[in-house]
Amino acid sequence: MIVTLPDSMREWVELQARFEGYGTVDEYVAKVLLRHLEGTRDKIDQALIEGLESGDPVEVNEAFWKQLRLDVQTDIKKAKKESA
């Protein structure tokens, strides 16, 4: 993969790589991306845990979706009346 950066950013990345002791900029960028990926995974895991702990489970079936559509349509009609 080839990534083109503006000179000022390239210089900063090179400086960071040296400062943190990486042999190459590629190693530094890979580590930064890995940290980002791990952080994203942590956020997803936390959201899943929050969902599991949020209350009783709800069966998602056709009746659920039908009621949800009706609720949304009702909310839209109510919002339109209130804004008129």
PDB file with SEQRES, HELIX, SHEET and CRYST1 records, atoms N, CA, C and O in Angstrom:
SEQRES   1 A   84  MET ILE VAL THR LEU PRO ASP SER MET ARG GLU TRP VAL          
SEQRES   2 A   84  GLU LEU GLN ALA ARG PHE GLU GLY TYR GLY THR VAL ASP          
SEQRES   3 A   84  GLU TYR VAL ALA LYS VAL LEU LEU ARG HIS LEU GLU GLY          
SEQRES   4 A   84  THR ARG ASP LYS ILE ASP GLN ALA LEU ILE GLU GLY LEU          
SEQRES   5 A   84  GLU SER GLY ASP PRO VAL GLU VAL ASN GLU ALA PHE TRP          
SEQRES   6 A   84  LYS GLN LEU ARG LEU ASP VAL GLN THR ASP ILE LYS LYS          
SEQRES   7 A   84  ALA LYS LYS GLU SER ALA                                      
HELIX    1 AA1 ASP A    7  PHE A   19  1                                  13    
HELIX    2 AA2 VAL A   25  LEU A   52  1                                  28    
HELIX    3 AA3 GLU A   62  SER A   83  1                                  22    
CRYST1    1.000    1.000    1.000  90.00  90.00  90.00 P 1           1          
ATOM      1  N   MET A   1       0.852  -1.164   0.000  1.00  0.00           N  
ATOM      2  CA  MET A   1       0.000   0.000   0.000  1.00  0.00           C  
ATOM      3  C   MET A   1       0.902   1.233   0.000  1.00  0.00           C  
ATOM      4  O   MET A   1       1.909   1.292   0.706  1.00  0.00           O  
ATOM      5  N   ILE A   2       0.519   2.192  -0.794  1.00  0.00           N  
ATOM      6  CA  ILE A   2       1.262   3.441  -0.844  1.00  0.00           C  
ATOM      7  C   ILE A   2       0.342   4.547  -0.350  1.00  0.00           C  
ATOM      8  O   ILE A   2      -0.782   4.698  -0.830  1.00  0.00           O  
ATOM      9  N   VAL A   3       0.832   5.317   0.614  1.00  0.00           N  
ATOM     10  CA  VAL A   3       0.064   6.435   1.156  1.00  0.00           C  
ATOM     11  C   VAL A   3       0.872   7.700   0.915  1.00  0.00           C  
ATOM     12  O   VAL A   3       2.050   7.767   1.264  1.00  0.00           O  
ATOM     13  N   THR A   4       0.245   8.693   0.322  1.00  0.00           N  
ATOM     14  CA  THR A   4       0.907   9.955   0.064  1.00  0.00           C  
ATOM     15  C   THR A   4       0.413  10.982   1.068  1.00  0.00           C  
ATOM     16  O   THR A   4      -0.790  11.204   1.207  1.00  0.00           O  
ATOM     17  N   LEU A   5       1.351  11.604   1.766  1.00  0.00           N  
ATOM     18  CA  LEU A   5       1.017  12.602   2.783  1.00  0.00           C  
ATOM     19  C   LEU A   5       1.630  13.941   2.396  1.00  0.00           C  
ATOM     20  O   LEU A   5       2.649  13.983   1.705  1.00  0.00           O  
ATOM     21  N   PRO A   6       1.014  15.037   2.838  1.00  0.00           N  
ATOM     22  CA  PRO A   6       1.655  16.332   2.654  1.00  0.00           C  
ATOM     23  C   PRO A   6       3.007  16.334   3.382  1.00  0.00           C  
ATOM     24  O   PRO A   6       3.184  15.612   4.364  1.00  0.00           O  
ATOM     25  N   ASP A   7       3.941  17.130   2.907  1.00  0.00           N  
ATOM     26  CA  ASP A   7       5.293  17.142   3.481  1.00  0.00           C  
ATOM     27  C   ASP A   7       5.283  17.331   4.990  1.00  0.00           C  
ATOM     28  O   ASP A   7       5.994  16.632   5.712  1.00  0.00           O  
ATOM     29  N   SER A   8       4.472  18.281   5.471  1.00  0.00           N  
ATOM     30  CA  SER A   8       4.478  18.564   6.905  1.00  0.00           C  
ATOM     31  C   SER A   8       3.998  17.348   7.705  1.00  0.00           C  
ATOM     32  O   SER A   8       4.535  17.065   8.776  1.00  0.00           O  
ATOM     33  N   MET A   9       3.002  16.636   7.201  1.00  0.00           N  
ATOM     34  CA  MET A   9       2.499  15.468   7.904  1.00  0.00           C  
ATOM     35  C   MET A   9       3.506  14.321   7.811  1.00  0.00           C  
ATOM     36  O   MET A   9       3.725  13.602   8.786  1.00  0.00           O  
ATOM     37  N   ARG A  10       4.106  14.156   6.655  1.00  0.00           N  
ATOM     38  CA  ARG A  10       5.113  13.103   6.479  1.00  0.00           C  
ATOM     39  C   ARG A  10       6.264  13.313   7.456  1.00  0.00           C  
ATOM     40  O   ARG A  10       6.731  12.362   8.083  1.00  0.00           O  
ATOM     41  N   GLU A  11       6.722  14.558   7.585  1.00  0.00           N  
ATOM     42  CA  GLU A  11       7.813  14.860   8.514  1.00  0.00           C  
ATOM     43  C   GLU A  11       7.398  14.553   9.945  1.00  0.00           C  
ATOM     44  O   GLU A  11       8.195  14.023  10.719  1.00  0.00           O  
ATOM     45  N   TRP A  12       6.170  14.878  10.305  1.00  0.00           N  
ATOM     46  CA  TRP A  12       5.680  14.619  11.656  1.00  0.00           C  
ATOM     47  C   TRP A  12       5.621  13.118  11.925  1.00  0.00           C  
ATOM     48  O   TRP A  12       6.027  12.662  12.994  1.00  0.00           O  
ATOM     49  N   VAL A  13       5.120  12.351  10.965  1.00  0.00           N  
ATOM     50  CA  VAL A  13       5.026  10.898  11.124  1.00  0.00           C  
ATOM     51  C   VAL A  13       6.425  10.298  11.250  1.00  0.00           C  
ATOM     52  O   VAL A  13       6.645   9.419  12.083  1.00  0.00           O  
ATOM     53  N   GLU A  14       7.357  10.756  10.447  1.00  0.00           N  
ATOM     54  CA  GLU A  14       8.727  10.258  10.534  1.00  0.00           C  
ATOM     55  C   GLU A  14       9.329  10.569  11.905  1.00  0.00           C  
ATOM     56  O   GLU A  14      10.008   9.729  12.495  1.00  0.00           O  
ATOM     57  N   LEU A  15       9.077  11.770  12.402  1.00  0.00           N  
ATOM     58  CA  LEU A  15       9.571  12.176  13.717  1.00  0.00           C  
ATOM     59  C   LEU A  15       8.961  11.299  14.812  1.00  0.00           C  
ATOM     60  O   LEU A  15       9.665  10.845  15.714  1.00  0.00           O  
ATOM     61  N   GLN A  16       7.651  11.063  14.728  1.00  0.00           N  
ATOM     62  CA  GLN A  16       6.986  10.219  15.724  1.00  0.00           C  
ATOM     63  C   GLN A  16       7.531   8.804  15.704  1.00  0.00           C  
ATOM     64  O   GLN A  16       7.735   8.198  16.756  1.00  0.00           O  
ATOM     65  N   ALA A  17       7.766   8.279  14.518  1.00  0.00           N  
ATOM     66  CA  ALA A  17       8.303   6.919  14.392  1.00  0.00           C  
ATOM     67  C   ALA A  17       9.667   6.826  15.069  1.00  0.00           C  
ATOM     68  O   ALA A  17       9.935   5.879  15.809  1.00  0.00           O  
ATOM     69  N   ARG A  18      10.521   7.806  14.816  1.00  0.00           N  
ATOM     70  CA  ARG A  18      11.848   7.807  15.442  1.00  0.00           C  
ATOM     71  C   ARG A  18      11.726   7.988  16.951  1.00  0.00           C  
ATOM     72  O   ARG A  18      12.381   7.280  17.716  1.00  0.00           O  
ATOM     73  N   PHE A  19      10.891   8.932  17.383  1.00  0.00           N  
ATOM     74  CA  PHE A  19      10.721   9.238  18.802  1.00  0.00           C  
ATOM     75  C   PHE A  19      10.244   8.018  19.580  1.00  0.00           C  
ATOM     76  O   PHE A  19      10.687   7.788  20.705  1.00  0.00           O  
ATOM     77  N   GLU A  20       9.340   7.233  18.988  1.00  0.00           N  
ATOM     78  CA  GLU A  20       8.795   6.063  19.669  1.00  0.00           C  
ATOM     79  C   GLU A  20       9.640   4.803  19.441  1.00  0.00           C  
ATOM     80  O   GLU A  20       9.283   3.720  19.906  1.00  0.00           O  
ATOM     81  N   GLY A  21      10.749   4.949  18.731  1.00  0.00           N  
ATOM     82  CA  GLY A  21      11.693   3.848  18.604  1.00  0.00           C  
ATOM     83  C   GLY A  21      11.399   2.840  17.514  1.00  0.00           C  
ATOM     84  O   GLY A  21      11.914   1.723  17.563  1.00  0.00           O  
ATOM     85  N   TYR A  22      10.594   3.193  16.540  1.00  0.00           N  
ATOM     86  CA  TYR A  22      10.306   2.274  15.436  1.00  0.00           C  
ATOM     87  C   TYR A  22      11.405   2.364  14.396  1.00  0.00           C  
ATOM     88  O   TYR A  22      11.967   3.432  14.154  1.00  0.00           O  
ATOM     89  N   GLY A  23      11.701   1.236  13.792  1.00  0.00           N  
ATOM     90  CA  GLY A  23      12.748   1.179  12.770  1.00  0.00           C  
ATOM     91  C   GLY A  23      12.327   1.841  11.477  1.00  0.00           C  
ATOM     92  O   GLY A  23      13.155   2.410  10.765  1.00  0.00           O  
ATOM     93  N   THR A  24      11.041   1.771  11.171  1.00  0.00           N  
ATOM     94  CA  THR A  24      10.547   2.365   9.925  1.00  0.00           C  
ATOM     95  C   THR A  24       9.205   3.060  10.182  1.00  0.00           C  
ATOM     96  O   THR A  24       8.524   2.801  11.173  1.00  0.00           O  
ATOM     97  N   VAL A  25       8.863   3.931   9.271  1.00  0.00           N  
ATOM     98  CA  VAL A  25       7.558   4.588   9.333  1.00  0.00           C  
ATOM     99  C   VAL A  25       6.448   3.556   9.157  1.00  0.00           C  
ATOM    100  O   VAL A  25       5.392   3.667   9.779  1.00  0.00           O  
ATOM    101  N   ASP A  26       6.683   2.558   8.318  1.00  0.00           N  
ATOM    102  CA  ASP A  26       5.680   1.502   8.117  1.00  0.00           C  
ATOM    103  C   ASP A  26       5.326   0.821   9.435  1.00  0.00           C  
ATOM    104  O   ASP A  26       4.151   0.586   9.718  1.00  0.00           O  
ATOM    105  N   GLU A  27       6.342   0.503  10.243  1.00  0.00           N  
ATOM    106  CA  GLU A  27       6.096  -0.136  11.537  1.00  0.00           C  
ATOM    107  C   GLU A  27       5.257   0.772  12.434  1.00  0.00           C  
ATOM    108  O   GLU A  27       4.327   0.318  13.100  1.00  0.00           O  
ATOM    109  N   TYR A  28       5.599   2.056  12.444  1.00  0.00           N  
ATOM    110  CA  TYR A  28       4.871   3.027  13.273  1.00  0.00           C  
ATOM    111  C   TYR A  28       3.413   3.127  12.825  1.00  0.00           C  
ATOM    112  O   TYR A  28       2.501   3.065  13.650  1.00  0.00           O  
ATOM    113  N   VAL A  29       3.198   3.281  11.530  1.00  0.00           N  
ATOM    114  CA  VAL A  29       1.827   3.427  11.016  1.00  0.00           C  
ATOM    115  C   VAL A  29       1.019   2.165  11.297  1.00  0.00           C  
ATOM    116  O   VAL A  29      -0.154   2.251  11.662  1.00  0.00           O  
ATOM    117  N   ALA A  30       1.629   1.002  11.133  1.00  0.00           N  
ATOM    118  CA  ALA A  30       0.931  -0.248  11.423  1.00  0.00           C  
ATOM    119  C   ALA A  30       0.518  -0.299  12.889  1.00  0.00           C  
ATOM    120  O   ALA A  30      -0.594  -0.726  13.199  1.00  0.00           O  
ATOM    121  N   LYS A  31       1.395   0.128  13.793  1.00  0.00           N  
ATOM    122  CA  LYS A  31       1.074   0.113  15.224  1.00  0.00           C  
ATOM    123  C   LYS A  31      -0.049   1.098  15.543  1.00  0.00           C  
ATOM    124  O   LYS A  31      -0.938   0.784  16.334  1.00  0.00           O  
ATOM    125  N   VAL A  32      -0.018   2.268  14.944  1.00  0.00           N  
ATOM    126  CA  VAL A  32      -1.077   3.254  15.158  1.00  0.00           C  
ATOM    127  C   VAL A  32      -2.421   2.694  14.682  1.00  0.00           C  
ATOM    128  O   VAL A  32      -3.432   2.839  15.369  1.00  0.00           O  
ATOM    129  N   LEU A  33      -2.433   2.065  13.525  1.00  0.00           N  
ATOM    130  CA  LEU A  33      -3.665   1.486  12.995  1.00  0.00           C  
ATOM    131  C   LEU A  33      -4.154   0.334  13.869  1.00  0.00           C  
ATOM    132  O   LEU A  33      -5.357   0.182  14.083  1.00  0.00           O  
ATOM    133  N   LEU A  34      -3.231  -0.470  14.369  1.00  0.00           N  
ATOM    134  CA  LEU A  34      -3.605  -1.565  15.256  1.00  0.00           C  
ATOM    135  C   LEU A  34      -4.232  -1.034  16.542  1.00  0.00           C  
ATOM    136  O   LEU A  34      -5.236  -1.570  17.011  1.00  0.00           O  
ATOM    137  N   ARG A  35      -3.648   0.013  17.111  1.00  0.00           N  
ATOM    138  CA  ARG A  35      -4.228   0.639  18.317  1.00  0.00           C  
ATOM    139  C   ARG A  35      -5.640   1.131  18.036  1.00  0.00           C  
ATOM    140  O   ARG A  35      -6.542   0.962  18.856  1.00  0.00           O  
ATOM    141  N   HIS A  36      -5.822   1.737  16.881  1.00  0.00           N  
ATOM    142  CA  HIS A  36      -7.152   2.242  16.506  1.00  0.00           C  
ATOM    143  C   HIS A  36      -8.145   1.084  16.382  1.00  0.00           C  
ATOM    144  O   HIS A  36      -9.272   1.169  16.869  1.00  0.00           O  
ATOM    145  N   LEU A  37      -7.720   0.014  15.733  1.00  0.00           N  
ATOM    146  CA  LEU A  37      -8.572  -1.165  15.572  1.00  0.00           C  
ATOM    147  C   LEU A  37      -8.951  -1.755  16.927  1.00  0.00           C  
ATOM    148  O   LEU A  37     -10.111  -2.095  17.158  1.00  0.00           O  
ATOM    149  N   GLU A  38      -7.978  -1.876  17.815  1.00  0.00           N  
ATOM    150  CA  GLU A  38      -8.258  -2.414  19.146  1.00  0.00           C  
ATOM    151  C   GLU A  38      -9.232  -1.521  19.899  1.00  0.00           C  
ATOM    152  O   GLU A  38     -10.122  -2.016  20.591  1.00  0.00           O  
ATOM    153  N   GLY A  39      -9.070  -0.206  19.769  1.00  0.00           N  
ATOM    154  CA  GLY A  39      -9.992   0.730  20.415  1.00  0.00           C  
ATOM    155  C   GLY A  39     -11.402   0.593  19.870  1.00  0.00           C  
ATOM    156  O   GLY A  39     -12.375   0.660  20.621  1.00  0.00           O  
ATOM    157  N   THR A  40     -11.511   0.399  18.559  1.00  0.00           N  
ATOM    158  CA  THR A  40     -12.821   0.210  17.936  1.00  0.00           C  
ATOM    159  C   THR A  40     -13.463  -1.075  18.438  1.00  0.00           C  
ATOM    160  O   THR A  40     -14.655  -1.102  18.745  1.00  0.00           O  
ATOM    161  N   ARG A  41     -12.677  -2.130  18.520  1.00  0.00           N  
ATOM    162  CA  ARG A  41     -13.198  -3.403  19.035  1.00  0.00           C  
ATOM    163  C   ARG A  41     -13.669  -3.255  20.476  1.00  0.00           C  
ATOM    164  O   ARG A  41     -14.702  -3.804  20.859  1.00  0.00           O  
ATOM    165  N   ASP A  42     -12.902  -2.507  21.277  1.00  0.00           N  
ATOM    166  CA  ASP A  42     -13.296  -2.280  22.672  1.00  0.00           C  
ATOM    167  C   ASP A  42     -14.633  -1.557  22.748  1.00  0.00           C  
ATOM    168  O   ASP A  42     -15.477  -1.887  23.580  1.00  0.00           O  
ATOM    169  N   LYS A  43     -14.824  -0.564  21.872  1.00  0.00           N  
ATOM    170  CA  LYS A  43     -16.092   0.177  21.858  1.00  0.00           C  
ATOM    171  C   LYS A  43     -17.254  -0.730  21.460  1.00  0.00           C  
ATOM    172  O   LYS A  43     -18.336  -0.651  22.042  1.00  0.00           O  
ATOM    173  N   ILE A  44     -17.030  -1.581  20.476  1.00  0.00           N  
ATOM    174  CA  ILE A  44     -18.078  -2.519  20.044  1.00  0.00           C  
ATOM    175  C   ILE A  44     -18.399  -3.493  21.174  1.00  0.00           C  
ATOM    176  O   ILE A  44     -19.566  -3.759  21.463  1.00  0.00           O  
ATOM    177  N   ASP A  45     -17.351  -4.022  21.811  1.00  0.00           N  
ATOM    178  CA  ASP A  45     -17.573  -4.944  22.930  1.00  0.00           C  
ATOM    179  C   ASP A  45     -18.373  -4.265  24.036  1.00  0.00           C  
ATOM    180  O   ASP A  45     -19.294  -4.865  24.592  1.00  0.00           O  
ATOM    181  N   GLN A  46     -18.031  -3.025  24.358  1.00  0.00           N  
ATOM    182  CA  GLN A  46     -18.740  -2.298  25.411  1.00  0.00           C  
ATOM    183  C   GLN A  46     -20.203  -2.078  25.029  1.00  0.00           C  
ATOM    184  O   GLN A  46     -21.091  -2.219  25.870  1.00  0.00           O  
ATOM    185  N   ALA A  47     -20.455  -1.736  23.771  1.00  0.00           N  
ATOM    186  CA  ALA A  47     -21.837  -1.537  23.316  1.00  0.00           C  
ATOM    187  C   ALA A  47     -22.628  -2.837  23.398  1.00  0.00           C  
ATOM    188  O   ALA A  47     -23.800  -2.827  23.774  1.00  0.00           O  
ATOM    189  N   LEU A  48     -21.999  -3.950  23.052  1.00  0.00           N  
ATOM    190  CA  LEU A  48     -22.676  -5.242  23.144  1.00  0.00           C  
ATOM    191  C   LEU A  48     -23.003  -5.587  24.597  1.00  0.00           C  
ATOM    192  O   LEU A  48     -24.093  -6.077  24.892  1.00  0.00           O  
ATOM    193  N   ILE A  49     -22.066  -5.331  25.494  1.00  0.00           N  
ATOM    194  CA  ILE A  49     -22.307  -5.597  26.915  1.00  0.00           C  
ATOM    195  C   ILE A  49     -23.441  -4.721  27.426  1.00  0.00           C  
ATOM    196  O   ILE A  49     -24.323  -5.200  28.140  1.00  0.00           O  
ATOM    197  N   GLU A  50     -23.426  -3.438  27.067  1.00  0.00           N  
ATOM    198  CA  GLU A  50     -24.507  -2.539  27.480  1.00  0.00           C  
ATOM    199  C   GLU A  50     -25.850  -3.038  26.961  1.00  0.00           C  
ATOM    200  O   GLU A  50     -26.855  -2.986  27.670  1.00  0.00           O  
ATOM    201  N   GLY A  51     -25.864  -3.516  25.734  1.00  0.00           N  
ATOM    202  CA  GLY A  51     -27.105  -4.043  25.171  1.00  0.00           C  
ATOM    203  C   GLY A  51     -27.593  -5.260  25.931  1.00  0.00           C  
ATOM    204  O   GLY A  51     -28.788  -5.392  26.198  1.00  0.00           O  
ATOM    205  N   LEU A  52     -26.684  -6.143  26.278  1.00  0.00           N  
ATOM    206  CA  LEU A  52     -27.066  -7.338  27.020  1.00  0.00           C  
ATOM    207  C   LEU A  52     -27.581  -7.008  28.417  1.00  0.00           C  
ATOM    208  O   LEU A  52     -28.445  -7.705  28.950  1.00  0.00           O  
ATOM    209  N   GLU A  53     -27.047  -5.945  28.999  1.00  0.00           N  
ATOM    210  CA  GLU A  53     -27.429  -5.568  30.354  1.00  0.00           C  
ATOM    211  C   GLU A  53     -28.570  -4.552  30.391  1.00  0.00           C  
ATOM    212  O   GLU A  53     -28.943  -4.088  31.469  1.00  0.00           O  
ATOM    213  N   SER A  54     -29.129  -4.200  29.231  1.00  0.00           N  
ATOM    214  CA  SER A  54     -30.106  -3.108  29.164  1.00  0.00           C  
ATOM    215  C   SER A  54     -31.522  -3.501  29.561  1.00  0.00           C  
ATOM    216  O   SER A  54     -32.386  -2.632  29.679  1.00  0.00           O  
ATOM    217  N   GLY A  55     -31.771  -4.751  29.765  1.00  0.00           N  
ATOM    218  CA  GLY A  55     -33.117  -5.150  30.169  1.00  0.00           C  
ATOM    219  C   GLY A  55     -33.497  -6.482  29.574  1.00  0.00           C  
ATOM    220  O   GLY A  55     -32.672  -7.211  29.022  1.00  0.00           O  
ATOM    221  N   ASP A  56     -34.770  -6.773  29.704  1.00  0.00           N  
ATOM    222  CA  ASP A  56     -35.272  -8.047  29.207  1.00  0.00           C  
ATOM    223  C   ASP A  56     -35.150  -8.116  27.692  1.00  0.00           C  
ATOM    224  O   ASP A  56     -35.321  -7.111  27.002  1.00  0.00           O  
ATOM    225  N   PRO A  57     -34.856  -9.299  27.180  1.00  0.00           N  
ATOM    226  CA  PRO A  57     -34.747  -9.438  25.724  1.00  0.00           C  
ATOM    227  C   PRO A  57     -36.095  -9.261  25.042  1.00  0.00           C  
ATOM    228  O   PRO A  57     -37.147  -9.528  25.623  1.00  0.00           O  
ATOM    229  N   VAL A  58     -36.038  -8.810  23.806  1.00  0.00           N  
ATOM    230  CA  VAL A  58     -37.241  -8.604  23.004  1.00  0.00           C  
ATOM    231  C   VAL A  58     -37.121  -9.491  21.768  1.00  0.00           C  
ATOM    232  O   VAL A  58     -36.098  -9.478  21.084  1.00  0.00           O  
ATOM    233  N   GLU A  59     -38.160 -10.253  21.491  1.00  0.00           N  
ATOM    234  CA  GLU A  59     -38.141 -11.078  20.294  1.00  0.00           C  
ATOM    235  C   GLU A  59     -38.386 -10.190  19.081  1.00  0.00           C  
ATOM    236  O   GLU A  59     -39.396  -9.491  19.005  1.00  0.00           O  
ATOM    237  N   VAL A  60     -37.469 -10.225  18.151  1.00  0.00           N  
ATOM    238  CA  VAL A  60     -37.592  -9.416  16.942  1.00  0.00           C  
ATOM    239  C   VAL A  60     -38.137 -10.325  15.845  1.00  0.00           C  
ATOM    240  O   VAL A  60     -37.432 -11.171  15.295  1.00  0.00           O  
ATOM    241  N   ASN A  61     -39.399 -10.122  15.554  1.00  0.00           N  
ATOM    242  CA  ASN A  61     -40.070 -10.922  14.531  1.00  0.00           C  
ATOM    243  C   ASN A  61     -40.930  -9.977  13.683  1.00  0.00           C  
ATOM    244  O   ASN A  61     -40.846  -8.759  13.838  1.00  0.00           O  
ATOM    245  N   GLU A  62     -41.729 -10.516  12.814  1.00  0.00           N  
ATOM    246  CA  GLU A  62     -42.539  -9.677  11.926  1.00  0.00           C  
ATOM    247  C   GLU A  62     -43.483  -8.772  12.712  1.00  0.00           C  
ATOM    248  O   GLU A  62     -43.688  -7.617  12.338  1.00  0.00           O  
ATOM    249  N   ALA A  63     -44.055  -9.284  13.792  1.00  0.00           N  
ATOM    250  CA  ALA A  63     -44.957  -8.461  14.617  1.00  0.00           C  
ATOM    251  C   ALA A  63     -44.205  -7.282  15.233  1.00  0.00           C  
ATOM    252  O   ALA A  63     -44.735  -6.174  15.311  1.00  0.00           O  
ATOM    253  N   PHE A  64     -42.980  -7.524  15.665  1.00  0.00           N  
ATOM    254  CA  PHE A  64     -42.150  -6.447  16.223  1.00  0.00           C  
ATOM    255  C   PHE A  64     -41.953  -5.336  15.190  1.00  0.00           C  
ATOM    256  O   PHE A  64     -42.164  -4.159  15.480  1.00  0.00           O  
ATOM    257  N   TRP A  65     -41.540  -5.733  13.969  1.00  0.00           N  
ATOM    258  CA  TRP A  65     -41.283  -4.742  12.920  1.00  0.00           C  
ATOM    259  C   TRP A  65     -42.558  -4.007  12.521  1.00  0.00           C  
ATOM    260  O   TRP A  65     -42.525  -2.804  12.263  1.00  0.00           O  
ATOM    261  N   LYS A  66     -43.680  -4.721  12.467  1.00  0.00           N  
ATOM    262  CA  LYS A  66     -44.949  -4.088  12.123  1.00  0.00           C  
ATOM    263  C   LYS A  66     -45.303  -3.027  13.154  1.00  0.00           C  
ATOM    264  O   LYS A  66     -45.692  -1.916  12.792  1.00  0.00           O  
ATOM    265  N   GLN A  67     -45.172  -3.356  14.431  1.00  0.00           N  
ATOM    266  CA  GLN A  67     -45.486  -2.393  15.485  1.00  0.00           C  
ATOM    267  C   GLN A  67     -44.512  -1.221  15.454  1.00  0.00           C  
ATOM    268  O   GLN A  67     -44.913  -0.076  15.666  1.00  0.00           O  
ATOM    269  N   LEU A  68     -43.258  -1.492  15.197  1.00  0.00           N  
ATOM    270  CA  LEU A  68     -42.264  -0.420  15.124  1.00  0.00           C  
ATOM    271  C   LEU A  68     -42.601   0.551  13.993  1.00  0.00           C  
ATOM    272  O   LEU A  68     -42.516   1.766  14.168  1.00  0.00           O  
ATOM    273  N   ARG A  69     -42.985   0.011  12.833  1.00  0.00           N  
ATOM    274  CA  ARG A  69     -43.369   0.875  11.703  1.00  0.00           C  
ATOM    275  C   ARG A  69     -44.568   1.753  12.078  1.00  0.00           C  
ATOM    276  O   ARG A  69     -44.592   2.947  11.780  1.00  0.00           O  
ATOM    277  N   LEU A  70     -45.553   1.150  12.731  1.00  0.00           N  
ATOM    278  CA  LEU A  70     -46.732   1.916  13.149  1.00  0.00           C  
ATOM    279  C   LEU A  70     -46.346   3.005  14.144  1.00  0.00           C  
ATOM    280  O   LEU A  70     -46.828   4.134  14.049  1.00  0.00           O  
ATOM    281  N   ASP A  71     -45.487   2.675  15.089  1.00  0.00           N  
ATOM    282  CA  ASP A  71     -45.043   3.662  16.078  1.00  0.00           C  
ATOM    283  C   ASP A  71     -44.310   4.828  15.415  1.00  0.00           C  
ATOM    284  O   ASP A  71     -44.519   5.987  15.775  1.00  0.00           O  
ATOM    285  N   VAL A  72     -43.461   4.518  14.456  1.00  0.00           N  
ATOM    286  CA  VAL A  72     -42.717   5.570  13.755  1.00  0.00           C  
ATOM    287  C   VAL A  72     -43.667   6.455  12.958  1.00  0.00           C  
ATOM    288  O   VAL A  72     -43.543   7.679  12.982  1.00  0.00           O  
ATOM    289  N   GLN A  73     -44.608   5.845  12.258  1.00  0.00           N  
ATOM    290  CA  GLN A  73     -45.585   6.630  11.501  1.00  0.00           C  
ATOM    291  C   GLN A  73     -46.388   7.534  12.428  1.00  0.00           C  
ATOM    292  O   GLN A  73     -46.650   8.689  12.091  1.00  0.00           O  
ATOM    293  N   THR A  74     -46.778   7.026  13.587  1.00  0.00           N  
ATOM    294  CA  THR A  74     -47.519   7.829  14.568  1.00  0.00           C  
ATOM    295  C   THR A  74     -46.664   8.988  15.060  1.00  0.00           C  
ATOM    296  O   THR A  74     -47.151  10.114  15.169  1.00  0.00           O  
ATOM    297  N   ASP A  75     -45.399   8.725  15.359  1.00  0.00           N  
ATOM    298  CA  ASP A  75     -44.498   9.780  15.828  1.00  0.00           C  
ATOM    299  C   ASP A  75     -44.305  10.856  14.761  1.00  0.00           C  
ATOM    300  O   ASP A  75     -44.244  12.044  15.081  1.00  0.00           O  
ATOM    301  N   ILE A  76     -44.208  10.449  13.501  1.00  0.00           N  
ATOM    302  CA  ILE A  76     -44.038  11.421  12.405  1.00  0.00           C  
ATOM    303  C   ILE A  76     -45.276  12.290  12.285  1.00  0.00           C  
ATOM    304  O   ILE A  76     -45.162  13.507  12.147  1.00  0.00           O  
ATOM    305  N   LYS A  77     -46.450  11.693  12.336  1.00  0.00           N  
ATOM    306  CA  LYS A  77     -47.698  12.467  12.251  1.00  0.00           C  
ATOM    307  C   LYS A  77     -47.816  13.431  13.414  1.00  0.00           C  
ATOM    308  O   LYS A  77     -48.242  14.572  13.239  1.00  0.00           O  
ATOM    309  N   LYS A  78     -47.446  12.982  14.593  1.00  0.00           N  
ATOM    310  CA  LYS A  78     -47.500  13.834  15.793  1.00  0.00           C  
ATOM    311  C   LYS A  78     -46.535  15.001  15.655  1.00  0.00           C  
ATOM    312  O   LYS A  78     -46.883  16.134  15.989  1.00  0.00           O  
ATOM    313  N   ALA A  79     -45.331  14.738  15.169  1.00  0.00           N  
ATOM    314  CA  ALA A  79     -44.336  15.804  15.001  1.00  0.00           C  
ATOM    315  C   ALA A  79     -44.797  16.826  13.973  1.00  0.00           C  
ATOM    316  O   ALA A  79     -44.581  18.025  14.151  1.00  0.00           O  
ATOM    317  N   LYS A  80     -45.435  16.360  12.891  1.00  0.00           N  
ATOM    318  CA  LYS A  80     -45.931  17.283  11.877  1.00  0.00           C  
ATOM    319  C   LYS A  80     -47.009  18.179  12.439  1.00  0.00           C  
ATOM    320  O   LYS A  80     -47.029  19.373  12.143  1.00  0.00           O  
ATOM    321  N   LYS A  81     -47.918  17.632  13.252  1.00  0.00           N  
ATOM    322  CA  LYS A  81     -48.988  18.420  13.859  1.00  0.00           C  
ATOM    323  C   LYS A  81     -48.412  19.460  14.818  1.00  0.00           C  
ATOM    324  O   LYS A  81     -48.863  20.605  14.846  1.00  0.00           O  
ATOM    325  N   GLU A  82     -47.427  19.060  15.592  1.00  0.00           N  
ATOM    326  CA  GLU A  82     -46.825  19.973  16.552  1.00  0.00           C  
ATOM    327  C   GLU A  82     -46.048  21.099  15.887  1.00  0.00           C  
ATOM    328  O   GLU A  82     -45.975  22.199  16.433  1.00  0.00           O  
ATOM    329  N   SER A  83     -45.465  20.846  14.714  1.00  0.00           N  
ATOM    330  CA  SER A  83     -44.683  21.876  14.035  1.00  0.00           C  
ATOM    331  C   SER A  83     -45.546  22.780  13.171  1.00  0.00           C  
ATOM    332  O   SER A  83     -45.065  23.800  12.678  1.00  0.00           O  
ATOM    333  N   ALA A  84     -46.810  22.428  12.978  1.00  0.00           N  
ATOM    334  CA  ALA A  84     -47.691  23.229  12.117  1.00  0.00           C  
ATOM    335  C   ALA A  84     -48.215  24.437  12.843  1.00  0.00           C  
ATOM    336  O   ALA A  84     -48.970  25.222  12.270  1.00  0.00           O  
TER     337      ALA A  84                                                      
END                                                                             
